[in-house]
Structures are given as C-alpha cells and as structure tokens.
Amino acid sequence: MPYLILIIMVIYLLSLLPDRKIVLSSGKNINLSISSMVLVVFFMLIMGGNDFNPDTPVYNTIYNMGLNYTKNLGFAHIIVFFKATGWSYNAIRLFLVVSGLLLISITIHRYVPAHYRSFTYILYFVFPFFIDAIQLRNFLVMCILVFTLPLLFNDRKIDKVIYVALILLAGTIQQLADIYIPLVILYYAINNNKLKKIMKNLVGLTTIIVLIVGLIPSLTLNLSSFLNNLLGDEVDDLSHYLVISTRWGGFIYWVVIFLNIFILKLCLTYSTEIEGKYSDVKAILKYKLSDLARFILWMNLMYLFVLPLINVNVDFYRVYRNFLIFNYIVYTNVIFTYGKVVRRRDKPVTITALVFVSLFFTFTWQFLLSGQLDVVIKSVMNYNWLI
C-alpha cells in the first residue's frame, strides 16, 4: 500500500506542472504539456527499465530460442534482429516500450488538448499500465491499435488498407490482434443508416445470446470446446485462453464493461448536445468529439461477444483492455475540454464519478482481491531503472 500512496503523490505533483507554448520560426504554435511529458518518461523508466516480473522468464526464453519460437514469428523476428546486433533482452525491451509509448502519445496528442493530456495518462496509469508492463507482446499490439485506429476516420480507402495491413502485422506479434480487423466494417456501418440498423439488431441479439451463454456454465464450456476445435493447431497460441480458469469472477469485468458503455453513452449525448448549442466548440478539438464518442461506443458494443469468454478465462478481457485509451480520450475531453468551456459541471461531474467507480472496480478486482498486488505491482515498482 505505501507504493500506491507514493504513486498517487507523484502523479498529483506532476499534474501541477505548467504547460509551455513554443513558437516555431514558421510562426506555428506548439503547446507542450510538461506534466504529460514527465509522465511518459516516468512510464518509460518504470516499464521499459523493468528487469524482472512474472513474465520475464517467458521473454528470456523467447530471446534464447529466437526463430525456434514459432508461436509469434513477428515478435521472434524482432528479437532475432536486435539480438544479432548485440542487444541484450533488457535493451530490446526498453526500445520496444519507448517506441510503443511514443505511438500512444502521438494519438493522445492528436485528440486531447495539451492542458488535459495528463488526465488521460493518469487514467491509463491506474489501469492497465501495470499489466502492460508485464505483458510486452500485448502491449505492443495495443500500441499499434491505438496508433492505427485513427486511420479509419480518414476518407481515403488506402488508409483502411493500411489499417488492416498494420493490424495483420500486429497479429504476428500476438494473434489476438486479428480480432480488430472487423473495425473497418464498423466504420462503414455507423455511417450508413441501413447498415447501422442491421448493426443495432445484431448487437441486441448478440447481447441476449451472450447473457444466456455467460450465465450457464455448460454452455460456456461448450463454447470453449467449439472454439478450440474450430481454431485447431493453426492458432495454438490461443489455446491457453480456452481453459476454464475463472467463473463468477468474470462477472466483475461484465459490470465494468457495461458501466463503460453507459459512460460512453452519456458522453455521446453530452457532446452532441454541446456541439448543437455551441457551434464554435468544435474548433477547440479540430474534430467533432461526438463522432469519436459514437465510434468508440459502437466499438465497445461490437465486442460484447467476448463477455462469456471472459468467464472462461479473464485474459480475454484484454480484447477490451487494448482500446481503453480511446475510452479515456473521450472521457477526458467531455470532462475537461467541453465541460470547462461551457461551464457546466453537472454531467462532467457525474461522468467523472462513474469513471472512477469503474477504475475502482477494475483495480480492486485485478490487483487487490485477486492477490496480484505483490506479483504484479511490486515486481514492476521494485525492479526498474527509477527505484
């Protein structure tokens, strides 16, 4: 617990650091969030400089096996390339973590004003930073997803192709990444009234089926067996997901997911209302927050089919975990950017409270009640280049 108190104090002090505006020779202004920059460096030292955690033996094995590790050939090729140039595993890890955090920072910089970026980073730090610090491959998949997803919002078809190509590339690092390819279909669906109606019906039907399957253990087991037979040896890396390792604990994540969907719905309603009343508010973000909120809401709804799988193995929650940063971007802008501009505190305060309730549930279950406080957080905080 002293670790958490220290972390909270450090984060609070970082959030007080002033922003700085730099004027380039071209006359263009760049707003730098000093607190965000310090937080990112802090993350790099803690995550990238971590030299021992529960997954360290696994990654050392991959480092030693090289291309003989055939489950994630893309990741193995990265390791082999840098190892051939004389890099140690710790050096490779630091490079990959720094690269991943920079990809995340580019997206946050694109969608969140400088004054409020530190709040997005703080939400990420509470969860899932410590899990990402251990699960390096999934962290890289998440970074690629966060960086490439904005390509879907562009009108050019080539950007959709690039998105799919990069997600397929991420799939060579960890095969679960391929599950995000259908987001291309989602982009076209929510911009077409007929397809959108079909999507609503499918989501409604999926939710009902998911609730039934998830509540009946025998159906959950049958689903696990079906997926195992369907996937077969071609995706052997996913086989460990399809082993019953949890049951009722998975429903905690159900609560968190539905709570986040509810928060996103509030964010969509609020941002649409504000944009309708204040025509100049859109210029603050240089994009319509309601459009982003709508897509992220639908993305959360689209993956409801994962819920019963979480009851099979909580590792399936990473499907949601990987796009939480986009949830956080929407929350940050609704709470601060829109909330402060129009000087209305009712809905922003409500949304803030619900966000912290969601984080409290997640953090408490993930680390405190599951007994992973020592295994995860202390291993990350004790073995790094900062402490």
NULUM-814535 format. One record per atom (N, C-alpha, C): residue in one letter; x, y, z. Coordinates in steps of 0.001 Angstrom, whole numbers, padded with zeros to 6 digits, always signed. Example, Ala and Ser with C-alpha at 12.3 -4.5 7.8 and 13.67 -1.06 7.14 Angstrom:
# NULUM-814535
A+013190-005690+007800A+012300-004500+007800A+013200-003300+007800S+012850-002250+007080S+013670-001060+007140S+012900+000030+007870
This chain:
# NULUM-814535
M+000796-001223+000000M+000000+000000+000000M+000835+001282+000000P+002005+001331+000713P+002849+002534+000626P+003241+002870-000807Y+003384+001836-001651Y+003709+002067-003064Y+002621+002913-003725L+001371+002552-003470L+000253+003250-004095L+000166+004688-003612I+000417+004903-002324I+000385+006260-001773I+001466+007118-002419L+002670+006540-002562L+003773+007251-003206L+003429+007581-004653I+002851+006622-005353I+002485+006817-006760I+001464+007941-006901I+000452+007920-006045I-000600+008950-006095I-000007+010330-005831M+000904+010434-004872M+001538+011724-004561M+002353+012222-005752V+003114+011329-006380V+003940+011715-007531V+003065+012203-008672I+001999+011460-008953I+001095+011827-010050I+000432+013176-009779Y+000044+013396-008524Y-000600+014669-008176Y+000366+015831-008415L+001615+015671-008005L+002611+016727-008195L+002877+016961-009680L+002908+015879-010459L+003133+016007-011898L+002010+016775-012575S+000797+016560-012100S-000353+017220-012718S-000340+018732-012496L+000468+019204-011533L+000543+020634-011244L+001559+021363-012116L+002377+020610-012858L+003389+021230-013702L+002728+022061-014804P+003270+023229-015105P+002645+024112-016105P+002874+023617-017531D+002013+024062-018436D+002199+023794-019855D+003088+024885-020450R+003642+024595-021604R+004547+025567-022248R+004198+025661-023729K+004175+026875-024229K+003897+027099-025644K+005204+027456-026353I+005493+026747-027445I+006685+027000-028241I+006258+027574-029589V+006871+028688-029966V+006581+029321-031246V+007709+028991-032214L+007389+028255-033293L+008390+027878-034288L+008712+029061-035195S+009811+028943-035937S+010213+030013-036852S+009159+030261-037934S+008374+029224-038217S+007312+029356-039223S+006101+030117-038694G+006127+030380-037378G+005001+031081-036759G+003977+030158-036142K+004153+028850-036341K+003215+027880-035792K+003469+027674-034300N+002381+027578-033542N+002489+027363-032104N+002347+025879-031765I+003168+025426-030844I+003063+024057-030344I+002876+024103-028836N+001783+023554-028364N+001528+023509-026929N+002082+022216-026344L+002992+022347-025412L+003590+021185-024764L+003032+021036-023354S+002593+019824-023038S+002142+019529-021686S+003328+018955-020920I+003934+019777-020064I+005121+019358-019321I+004803+018154-018438S+003635+018193-017785S+003262+017093-016897S+003119+015793-017679S+002550+015863-018889S+002395+014660-019715S+003746+014119-020145M+004659+015013-020514M+005984+014585-020942M+006725+013886-019807V+006614+014453-018601V+007270+013833-017443V+006638+012479-017141L+005320+012387-017274L+004628+011119-017032L+005080+010049-018015V+005220+010425-019285V+005652+009455-020294V+007065+008963-019995V+007951+009882-019618V+009314+009474-019242V+009275+008566-018018F+008409+008895-017069F+008217+008069-015872F+007776+006663-016265F+006837+006571-017198F+006375+005269-017688F+007515+004499-018342M+008326+005214-019135M+009434+004558-019830M+010420+003938-018844L+010720+004664-017778L+011686+004176-016795L+011130+003006-016000I+009841+003089-015665I+009222+002040-014854I+008967+000790-015698M+008372+000966-016880M+008006-000166-017722M+009193-000671-018540G+009860+000240-019240G+010976-000160-020085G+012182-000608-019290G+012372-000018-018123G+013511-000373-017293G+013238-001500-016323N+012075-002117-016437N+011756-003242-015554N+012518-004480-016014D+013303-005058-015106D+014121-006215-015499D+013715-007510-014815F+012600-007460-014071F+012086-008710-013506F+010606-008565-013177N+009808-009485-013718N+008382-009568-013412N+007952-011003-013722P+006707-011371-013459P+006277-012761-013659P+006492-013300-015079D+006497-012422-016092D+006667-012888-017477D+008111-012831-017967T+009014-012344-017144T+010415-012233-017566T+011006-013562-018028P+010782-014678-017311P+011324-015965-017796P+010822-016344-019185V+009555-016012-019489V+008984-016319-020805V+009737-015557-021893Y+009962-014261-021661Y+010625-013441-022674Y+012106-013775-022791N+012724-014177-021700N+014112-014641-021785N+014203-015919-022615T+013181-016771-022475T+013132-017998-023285T+012995-017666-024761I+012128-016711-025083I+011960-016285-026474I+013268-015703-026997Y+013943-014923-026165Y+015225-014314-026553Y+016256-015384-026871N+016270-016439-026081N+017251-017509-026279N+016873-018445-027438M+015543-018632-027663M+015097-019546-028715M+015154-018921-030103G+014971-017605-030176G+014986-016941-031478G+013854-017418-032368L+014165-017744-033620L+013134-018158-034572L+012601-019554-034291N+013201-020261-033358N+012649-021551-032941N+011364-021361-032151Y+011146-020117-031704Y+009875-019789-031045Y+008888-019429-032145T+008054-020368-032523T+007229-020236-033740T+005830-019692-033490K+005446-019457-032237K+004070-019035-031980K+003818-017596-032409N+004801-016730-032220N+004665-015325-032607N+005882-014945-033445L+005870-015338-034711L+007051-015175-035554L+007443-013713-035754G+006458-012832-035786G+006773-011414-035935G+007582-010916-034755F+007144-011273-033553F+007867-010872-032351F+009241-011535-032312A+009294-012810-032705A+010570-013536-032708A+011562-012895-033677H+011092-012446-034839H+011978-011788-035802H+012532-010473-035242I+011702-009745-034513I+012176-008500-033887I+013305-008811-032906I+013076-009821-032080I+014083-010213-031093I+015377-010649-031776V+015248-011485-032799V+016424-012010-033505V+017209-010880-034168F+016499-009928-034772F+017159-008811-035458F+018032-008018-034495F+017449-007633-033350F+018214-006819-032403F+019279-007644-031677K+018991-008918-031433K+019972-009777-030776K+021207-009940-031657A+020994-010003-032974A+022108-010169-033908A+023047-008966-033898T+022508-007804-033507T+023341-006598-033438T+023971-006421-032065G+023776-007432-031185G+024417-007405-029884G+023583-006845-028749W+022284-006613-028985W+021430-006060-027936W+021063-007143-026929S+021043-006771-025655S+020542-007668-024612S+019022-007619-024610Y+018391-008576-023904Y+016927-008567-023842Y+016429-007284-023193N+017099-006828-022127N+016656-005613-021430N+016717-004396-022344A+017739-004322-023191A+017864-003205-024129A+016749-003257-025175I+016451-004453-025667I+015357-004626-026636I+014033-004224-026003R+013831-004668-024781R+012588-004346-024073R+012420-002834-023933L+013496-002148-023537L+013423-000697-023376L+013072-000032-024702F+013706-000474-025781F+013437+000110-027098F+011979-000091-027507L+011444-001290-027308L+010061-001581-027693L+009068-000791-026845V+009345-000674-025555V+008454+000080-024672V+008456+001561-025044V+009636+002130-025261V+009731+003544-025649V+008993+003779-026967S+009192+002887-027927S+008510+003014-029224S+006996+002937-029052G+006530+001993-028240G+005095+001840-028016G+004485+003045-027338L+005161+003566-026316L+004636+004734-025604L+004608+005960-026498L+005558+006067-027414L+005541+007185-028358L+004355+007083-029312L+004023+005861-029735L+002852+005669-030602L+001576+006086-029865I+001463+005693-028598I+000303+006084-027797I+000243+007595-027646S+001415+008198-027385S+001475+009643-027167S+001050+010423-028402I+001413+009925-029581I+001022+010598-030827I-000497+010676-030937T-001176+009572-030620T-002645+009560-030700T-003266+010454-029643I-002763+010384-028410I-003299+011239-027345I-003057+012707-027697H-001878+013022-028239H-001563+014397-028646H-002527+014865-029733R-002939+013952-030596R-003837+014299-031697R-005250+014605-031211Y-005697+013933-030175Y-007104+014030-029783Y-007375+014781-028488V-006334+015059-027700V-006550+015719-026406V-005725+017000-026333P-006334+018137-025961P-005572+019385-025810P-004473+019238-024755A-003422+020020-024900A-002243+019895-024042A-002579+019986-022563H-003498+020900-022200H-003797+021132-020784H-004343+019904-020075Y-004947+018981-020825Y-005679+017889-020184Y-005094+016503-020465R-003990+016454-021207R-003434+015145-021563R-003006+014329-020357S-002505+015004-019336S-002019+014276-018160S-003135+013456-017524F-004397+013922-017633F-005512+013169-017057F-005695+011844-017788T-005549+011862-019119T-005643+010626-019896T-004546+009658-019484Y-003333+010176-019314Y-002218+009331-018888Y-002434+008774-017483I-003010+009578-016609I-003266+009127-015239I-004275+007981-015233L-005327+008107-016044L-006308+007015-016140L-005638+005744-016644Y-004782+005896-017652Y-004052+004737-018175Y-003131+004151-017117F-002514+005015-016307F-001591+004543-015282F-002316+003696-014234V-003511+004135-013842V-004289+003366-012854V-004595+001978-013411F-005005+001935-014662F-005252+000662-015353F-005333+000944-016848P-004584+000195-017657P-003902-001086-017397P-002369-001025-017408F-001764+000091-017014F-000318+000258-017123F+000472-000908-016534F+000146-001327-015330F+000943-002352-014660F+000836-003713-015355I-000324-003994-015937I-000457-005229-016704I+000357-005132-017989D+000305-003967-018641D+001082-003764-019867D+002580-003870-019598A+002999-003455-018412A+004416-003514-018064A+004925-004948-018016I+004028-005893-017841I+004398-007308-017769I+004184-008000-019106Q+003034-007749-019730Q+002677-008430-020978Q+003141-007607-022182L+004407-007730-022510L+005042-006888-023535L+004409-007064-024908R+004133-008313-025311R+003565-008541-026645R+002190-007907-026772N+001353-008098-025779N+000022-007494-025841N+000119-005970-025799F+001087-005452-025047F+001308-004002-025001F+001614-003467-026394L+002456-004160-027144L+002801-003722-028493L+001586-003763-029416V+000762-004797-029274V-000474-004889-030056V-001381-003702-029737M-001516-003401-028458M-002343-002274-028033M-001822-000964-028611C-000507-000776-028586C+000090+000455-029116C-000174+000602-030613I-000032-000488-031344I-000285-000454-032793I-001753-000137-033056L-002655-000746-032292L-004089-000471-032448L-004396+000992-032162V-003875+001518-031053V-004140+002910-030670V-003597+003869-031724F-002456+003543-032296F-001841+004421-033298F-002555+004351-034646T-003013+003154-035025T-003575+002969-036377T-005078+003199-036463L-005798+003079-035369L-007261+003222-035419L-007704+004543-036043P-007026+005679-035769P-007430+006939-036409P-007417+006894-037934L-006707+005936-038536L-006717+005808-039995L-008118+005522-040519L-008928+004857-039699L-010292+004519-040123L-011164+005760-040265F-010796+006834-039587F-011622+008042-039607F-011326+008924-040814N-010311+008545-041595N-010000+009285-042816N-010875+008788-043967D-011105+009640-044939D-011978+009287-046060D-011282+008395-047090R-009959+008442-047123R-009233+007686-048148R-009317+006178-047898K-009640+005423-048960K-009746+003967-048836K-008390+003328-048545I-007324+003974-049042I-005986+003417-048827I-005655+003362-047335D-006221+004304-046560D-005972+004305-045114D-006597+003083-044445K-007721+002630-044983K-008348+001418-044434K-007463+000198-044736V-006871+000195-045922V-005979-000896-046300V-004744-000905-045406I-004209+000296-045156I-003035+000406-044283I-003373-000075-042881Y-004572+000291-042410Y-005012-000145-041078Y-005013-001671-040989V-005650-002320-041970V-005728-003781-041964V-004330-004392-042013A-003461-003828-042864A-002098-004360-043001A-001340-004267-041683L-001482-003136-040973L-000767-002949-039715L-001329-003846-038616I-002642-004071-038640I-003237-004973-037647I-002804-006417-037915L-002720-006788-039187L-002201-008116-039528L-000749-008260-039074L+000005-007171-039203L+001383-007172-038714L+001404-007356-037201A+000496-006658-036512A+000391-006815-035059A+000018-008253-034703G-000750-008910-035589G-001139-010298-035361G+000040-011257-035359T+001147-010863-035980T+002348-011699-035940T+003081-011551-034613I+002737-010500-033883I+003301-010303-032543I+002463-011053-031522Q+001138-010944-031687Q+000198-011722-030879Q-001074-011889-031694Q-001476-013133-031892Q-002534-013434-032855Q-003887-012825-032499L-004086-012525-031250L-005358-011949-030818L-005629-010605-031493A-004590-009961-032024A-004741-008659-032689A-005691-008731-033879D-005771-009881-034525D-006607-010021-035724D-008080-009749-035441I-008450-009800-034184I-009857-009595-033820I-010309-008163-034093Y-009347-007244-034305Y-009690-005836-034532Y-009841-005488-036017I-009635-006437-036900I-009803-006169-038332I-011244-005763-038681P-012279-006397-038099P-013664-006016-038436P-014044-004584-038080L-013164-003838-037401L-013479-002437-037108L-013618-001623-038392V-013033-002108-039476V-013224-001452-040775V-014691-001503-041171I-015313-002659-040952I-016745-002811-041253I-017565-001895-040360L-017167-001788-039099L-017888-000915-038159L-017874+000527-038648Y-016744+000985-039167Y-016643+002363-039644Y-017694+002641-040719Y-017826+001721-041677Y-018792+001924-042750Y-020227+001739-042257A-020408+000861-041276A-021756+000562-040783A-022382+001752-040071I-021608+002427-039215I-022198+003517-038427I-022381+004785-039268N-021848+004787-040483N-022048+005925-041377N-023070+005622-042468N-023751+004482-042345N-024787+004097-043298N-026022+003693-042500N-027121+004383-042729N-028325+004167-041919N-028833+002732-041987K-028815+002124-043186K-029299+000750-043318K-028386-000231-042568L-027083-000047-042778L-026135-000917-042091L-026160-000687-040583K-026383+000572-040205K-026433+000902-038781K-027612+000205-038108K-028747+000133-038816K-029918-000556-038272K-029626-002040-038103I-028944-002613-039100I-028560-004026-039002I-027618-004242-037830M-026673-003304-037644M-025719-003391-036542M-026441-003358-035199K-027420-002487-035065K-028165-002393-033811K-028863-003707-033502N-029476-004305-034532N-030167-005588-034325N-029174-006687-033950L-028019-006696-034631L-027007-007711-034337L-026454-007560-032929V-026212-006307-032529V-025693-006060-031178V-026718-006485-030135G-027993-006156-030381G-029042-006557-029448G-029151-008068-029326L-029134-008751-030483L-029208-010212-030492L-027975-010819-029822T-026801-010262-030139T-025559-010758-029545T-025576-010611-028035T-026073-009474-027556T-026126-009228-026110T-026990-010272-025414I-028136-010585-026009I-029032-011585-025410I-028364-012956-025377I-027754-013341-026516I-027079-014644-026585I-025929-014715-025597V-025174-013620-025515V-024023-013554-024616V-024462-013713-023167L-025537-013036-022803L-026033-013128-021427L-026453-014553-021090I-027114-015205-022035I-027568-016579-021803I-026384-017529-021681V-025466-017418-022643V-024297-018305-022643V-023432-018073-021408G-023224-016790-021082G-022355-016467-019965G-022893-016872-018618L-024209-016984-018509L-024826-017318-017220L-024974-018816-017008I-024812-019596-018054I-024985-021051-017951I-023637-021733-018168P-023040-022296-017124P-021700-022886-017225P-021565-023924-018331S-022575-024773-018517S-022466-025828-019527S-022354-025239-020923L-023088-024142-021189L-022999-023505-022498L-021639-022834-022685T-021107-022256-021614T-019785-021641-021679T-018727-022676-022024L-018828-023857-021398L-017881-024944-021664L-018001-025430-023104N-019249-025525-023582N-019461-025945-024972N-018874-024930-025950L-019018-023637-025616L-018444-022582-026457L-016921-022708-026484S-016334-022952-025321S-014889-023125-025233S-014423-024298-026091S-015152-025420-026004S-014806-026604-026779S-014952-026341-028275F-016030-025642-028662F-016272-025328-030066F-015146-024470-030634L-014754-023442-029889L-013688-022565-030353L-012366-023314-030460N-012126-024186-029507N-010886-024954-029518N-010808-025837-030762N-011940-026491-031087N-011978-027351-032275N-011907-026527-033561L-012553-025357-033540L-012589-024512-034725L-011214-023926-035035L-010539-023468-033996L-009247-022821-034183L-008149-023828-034483G-008191-024955-033771G-007248-026039-034030G-005802-025641-033840D-004931-026336-034540D-003495-026141-034368D-002988-024853-035011E-003788-024277-035916E-003310-023109-036636E-003077-021918-035722V-003847-021852-034646V-003669-020759-033686V-003430-021351-032307D-002436-022199-032236D-002114-022877-030990D-001816-021895-029873D-001356-020692-030235D-001009-019697-029233D-002228-019257-028425L-003437-019441-028994L-004647-019037-028279L-005206-020151-027400S-004620-021346-027473S-005211-022486-026774S-005269-022283-025274H-004307-021541-024718H-004309-021366-023266H-005441-020458-022809Y-006020-019675-023763Y-007169-018855-023404Y-008411-019716-023173L-008455-020866-023839L-009670-021658-023842L-009646-022745-022770V-009152-022377-021626V-009126-023280-020477V-009872-022587-019346I-010834-023288-018766I-011621-022678-017698I-010722-022346-016517S-010485-021056-016292S-009649-020636-015181S-010384-019676-014253T-011593-019325-014617T-012389-018450-013762T-013849-018812-013948R-014708-018227-013166R-016126-018470-013342R-016891-017212-012978W-017243-017070-011694W-018042-015931-011304W-017218-014640-011270G-015896-014768-011115G-015059-013575-011105G-015128-012810-012414G-015426-013525-013497G-015527-012864-014791G-016638-011836-014846F-017644-011993-013977F-018777-011057-013998F-018381-009674-013501I-017275-009571-012748I-016787-008249-012357I-016451-007445-013608Y-015847-008110-014573Y-015499-007433-015824Y-016745-007121-016645W-017768-007958-016523W-019039-007645-017181W-019553-006302-016667V-019535-006148-015349V-020019-004908-014724V-019211-003721-015234V-017892-003869-015277V-017011-002787-015721V-017290-002429-017184I-017443-003436-018034I-017680-003188-019459I-019009-002476-019680F-020073-002962-019038F-021375-002308-019203F-021380-000910-018601L-020616-000714-017513L-020520+000616-016922L-019818+001570-017882N-018768+001105-018536N-018073+001952-019512N-018950+002266-020715I-019750+001299-021133I-020689+001555-022235I-021695+002623-021834F-022171+002555-020603F-023109+003566-020094F-022453+004943-020049I-021209+005005-019589I-020480+006279-019529I-020296+006848-020929L-019922+005988-021880L-019741+006442-023258L-021040+006969-023855K-022150+006333-023490K-023454+006818-023962K-023736+008210-023403L-023409+008421-022138L-023560+009753-021542L-022667+010764-022251C-021440+010339-022558C-020500+011223-023246C-021005+011602-024635L-021573+010624-025340L-022103+010888-026675L-023268+011867-026602T-024187+011639-025676T-025348+012529-025522T-024907+013945-025170Y-023960+014045-024240Y-023498+015357-023778Y-022743+016097-024880S-021826+015410-025568S-021045+016077-026613S-021928+016498-027784T-022921+015682-028124T-023858+016050-029201T-024656+017286-028818E-025085+017325-027557E-025857+018479-027054E-025024+019756-027092I-023778+019652-026627I-022909+020832-026591I-022603+021330-027995E-022303+020429-028919E-021986+020822-030287E-023186+021453-030983G-024392+021029-030574G-025594+021604-031155G-025851+023021-030662K-025474+023313-029416K-025740+024633-028823K-024614+025630-029049Y-023378+025121-029107Y-022217+025997-029236Y-021455+025608-030503S-021719+026311-031581S-021139+025956-032878S-019619+026104-032898D-019074+026989-032050D-017637+027226-032071D-016854+026242-031209V-017554+025382-030460V-016852+024479-029554V-016062+023413-030311K-016485+023085-031526K-015798+022063-032322K-014386+022502-032722A-014199+023815-032816A-012898+024323-033225A-011829+024066-032168I-012238+023855-030939I-011283+023643-029850I-010511+022345-030064L-011200+021300-030508L-010570+019998-030710L-010178+019752-032162K-010679+020595-033059K-010438+020439-034503K-011077+019164-035054Y-011990+018586-034329Y-012789+017453-034801Y-014041+017381-033936K-015051+016643-034397K-016280+016509-033621K-016108+015388-032595L-016139+015770-031340L-015996+014778-030275L-017128+013764-030321S-018316+014209-030721S-019462+013296-030770S-019218+012169-031778D-018542+012468-032886D-018241+011431-033878D-017296+010386-033295L-016267+010857-032585L-015330+009927-031960L-016032+009116-030878A-016837+009786-030054A-017558+009091-028974A-018495+008036-029536R-019146+008344-030656R-020080+007392-031274R-019342+006138-031747F-018200+006332-032398F-017443+005186-032889F-016933+004333-031723I-016388+004969-030710I-015835+004229-029564I-016946+003503-028814L-018120+004123-028711L-019261+003454-028080L-019622+002194-028852W-019729+002315-030177W-020066+001159-031008W-018971+000100-030959M-017734+000533-030833M-016639-000426-030730M-016776-001245-029443N-017144-000583-028348N-017371-001299-027095N-018544-002272-027219L-019583-001851-027930L-020746-002717-028121L-020417-003893-029036M-019604-003632-030037M-019286-004647-031043M-018625-005877-030431Y-017843-005652-029371Y-017088-006760-028790Y-017754-007345-027548L-019062-007175-027449L-019795-007779-026330L-019746-009308-026377F-019497-009855-027563F-019440-011316-027675F-018286-011898-026849V-017370-011046-026414V-016230-011502-025620V-016644-011848-024187L-017773-011310-023732L-018172-011463-022328L-018176-012914-021829P-018841-013852-022520P-018815-015223-021999P-017406-015827-022016L-016552-015360-022951L-015183-015865-022999L-014390-015409-021782I-014750-014237-021240I-014082-013768-020021I-014386-014711-018861N-015580-015322-018892N-015931-016300-017861N-015157-017601-018044V-014626-017813-019252V-013765-018963-019486V-012362-018641-018987N-011859-017466-019385N-010528-017044-018974N-010482-015519-019000V-010121-014907-017884V-010144-013444-017785V-009152-012786-018737D-008224-013560-019299D-007292-012985-020268D-008013-012431-021487F-009231-012901-021756F-009986-012374-022880F-010394-010920-022652Y-010308-010463-021404Y-010637-009057-021128Y-009674-008116-021844R-008500-008645-022232R-007535-007798-022919R-008081-007308-024254V-009088-007992-024826V-009723-007502-026052V-010289-006108-025804Y-010912-005909-024647Y-011422-004588-024257Y-010304-003692-023757R-009428-004278-022981R-008354-003507-022358R-007522-002761-023393N-007364-003342-024566N-006489-002766-025581N-007016-001473-026180F-008316-001189-026065F-008797+000093-026585F-009350+001000-025484L-008987+000709-024229L-009423+001570-023125L-008902+002995-023274I-007745+003164-023884I-007191+004513-024036I-008142+005410-024820F-008848+004837-025801F-009815+005644-026548F-011009+006016-025667N-011424+005109-024796N-012440+005473-023806N-011953+006653-022989Y-010700+006573-022534Y-010125+007614-021688Y-010018+008949-022422I-009707+008911-023711I-009635+010139-024510I-010998+010819-024555V-012044+010022-024775V-013407+010576-024797V-013763+011145-023432Y-013486+010396-022365Y-013802+010864-021013Y-013092+012181-020716T-011807+012257-021053T-011017+013460-020764T-011605+014683-021443N-011945+014538-022709N-012458+015695-023448N-013852+016111-023006V-014673+015161-022623V-016015+015512-022133V-015918+016197-020778I-015076+015655-019909I-014961+016190-018548I-014310+017575-018543F-013243+017742-019314F-012476+018977-019258F-012725+019891-020453T-012417+019426-021651T-012465+020305-022822T-013861+020881-023031Y-014878+020028-023081Y-016244+020511-023270Y-016836+021014-021959G-016564+020285-020889G-017155+020652-019590G-016752+022025-019119K-015475+022380-019269K-014996+023673-018776K-015353+024819-019709V-015384+024532-021001V-015686+025593-021962V-017093+026136-021755V-018057+025257-021545V-019446+025697-021397V-019815+025927-019939R-018838+025693-019044R-019017+025953-017608R-020231+025242-017026R-020401+024006-017444R-021467+023172-016857R-020800+022014-016149R-021159+021801-014892R-020451+020802-014109R-021316+019604-013747D-022616+019615-014092D-023487+018530-013677D-023087+017208-014330K-023144+017162-015654K-022808+015916-016349K-021323+015577-016265P-020409+016565-016427P-018993+016221-016262P-018670+015626-014894V-019286+016139-013854V-019045+015595-012505V-019578+014174-012412T-020771+013943-012961T-021361+012600-012951T-020468+011613-013708I-020008+012029-014886I-019155+011168-015703I-017836+010888-014981T-017262+011920-014352T-016016+011740-013593T-016195+010710-012492A-017291+010834-011746A-017558+009897-010648A-017693+008471-011169L-018407+008303-012283L-018604+006964-012844L-017294+006379-013373V-016454+007234-013940V-015150+006766-014441V-014315+006220-013293F-014299+006933-012174F-013502+006473-011039F-014120+005252-010367V-015432+005122-010423V-016075+003899-009918V-015638+002713-010762S-015624+002910-012083S-015185+001857-012997S-013739+001461-012718L-012866+002453-012555L-011457+002175-012267L-011292+001502-010908F-012100+001910-009951F-012029+001304-008613F-012378-000184-008678F-013467-000505-009378F-013864-001908-009538F-012751-002711-010206T-012222-002151-011301T-011204-002868-012067T-009936-003067-011259F-009444-001997-010657F-008191-002063-009907F-008336-002983-008706T-009455-002857-007987T-009671-003675-006791T-009694-005151-007134W-010426-005502-008192W-010527-006916-008557W-009230-007428-009165Q-008631-006637-010060Q-007434-007078-010774Q-006239-007257-009849F-006092-006377-008867F-004876-006388-008060F-005080-006742-006590L-006125-006213-005977L-006284-006401-004539L-006943-007736-004196L-008143-007978-004734L-008877-009191-004387L-008263-010443-005008S-007612-010282-006146S-007019-011449-006811S-005636-011795-006264G-005114-010956-005389G-003810-011226-004791G-002636-010890-005686Q-002854-010079-006734Q-001775-009762-007669Q-001023-008487-007311L-001344-007900-006170L-000661-006671-005773L+000837-006905-005659D+001225-007968-004975D+002646-008284-004824D+003244-008792-006128V+002500-009676-006800V+003021-010328-008003V+003243-009335-009131V+002303-008418-009304V+002361-007504-010446V+002959-006149-010067I+002252-005404-009217I+002649-004020-008946I+004015-003940-008261K+004231-004745-007247K+005504-004663-006531K+006667-005130-007387S+006430-006121-008247S+007520-006575-009125S+007882-005495-010137V+006881-004719-010589V+007145-003636-011535V+007817-002461-010832M+007349-002147-009622M+007867-000990-008902M+009215-001245-008237N+009531-002491-007959N+010789-002808-007267N+011963-003005-008202Y+011694-003434-009432Y+012766-003791-010350Y+012696-002917-011598N+013233-001729-011507N+013237-000818-012658N+014410+000143-012543W+014500+001074-013489W+015645+001987-013540W+015406+003259-012748L+014279+003340-012054L+013979+004562-011312L+014104+004354-009810I+013638+003203-009347I+013635+002942-007890I+014620+001825-007582
